[in-house]
Amino acid sequence: MEIAEIKQQLPIEKVLQHYNIAINKNGQCKCPFHEDKTPSLKIYPETNTYHCFGCGKSGDTIQFIQDKEKITK
């Protein structure tokens, strides 16, 4: 399976669910990459991406997993 295929079949919401990260009604959650008291990580389901307005981390499902697990492709 190619990375492009994985991205298509793996929604960002499912990745966050795997890590027990709850998304609020505004499509935001507390960022797992820095100390976050209020939700600063915005989820964009239509593009399957995320962006944190606190620490600046952003990317797609693969990038989220890489950052969370501290691994590379």
C-alpha positions in Angstrom: 0.0 0.0 0.0 1.3 3.4 -1.0 1.3 6.4 1.4 -1.2 8.2 -0.8 -3.6 5.3 -0.4 -3.1 5.3 3.3 -3.9 9.0 3.5 -7.1 8.5 1.5 -8.3 5.6 3.7 -7.3 7.0 7.1 -9.3 10.0 8.3 -7.6 12.5 10.7 -10.6 11.9 13.1 -9.8 8.2 13.3 -6.1 8.9 14.1 -7.1 11.3 16.9 -9.6 8.8 18.2 -6.8 6.2 18.3 -4.8 8.5 20.6 -7.9 9.2 22.7 -7.9 12.9 21.6 -11.4 14.3 21.7 -12.4 16.9 19.1 -14.9 19.6 20.3 -17.9 20.9 18.3 -15.7 23.5 16.7 -13.4 21.0 15.2 -10.6 21.7 17.8 -8.8 19.8 20.5 -5.9 20.3 22.9 -2.7 20.0 21.1 -0.7 16.9 22.2 2.6 18.4 21.0 2.8 21.2 23.7 1.3 22.2 27.0 -2.2 23.3 26.0 -4.8 24.6 28.5 -7.4 25.4 25.8 -7.9 23.8 22.4 -5.5 25.3 19.9 -5.3 22.4 17.4 -7.8 22.8 14.5 -8.9 19.8 12.5 -9.8 20.1 8.8 -11.7 16.9 7.9 -12.3 18.1 4.3 -8.5 18.1 3.6 -7.6 15.5 6.2 -5.2 17.9 7.9 -4.6 19.8 11.2 -2.9 23.0 12.4 -2.0 24.1 15.9 -2.2 27.8 16.4 -0.1 27.5 19.6 3.0 25.6 18.5 2.6 25.8 14.7 2.6 22.0 14.0 0.6 21.1 11.0 0.2 18.4 8.4 -1.8 15.4 7.4 -2.6 12.1 9.0 0.8 10.6 8.3 2.6 13.7 9.7 0.4 13.6 12.9 1.4 9.9 13.5 5.1 10.8 12.8 5.0 13.7 15.2 3.1 11.7 17.9 5.3 8.6 17.7 8.5 10.6 17.0 9.3 8.6 13.9 10.0 9.2 10.2 8.6 7.7 7.1 
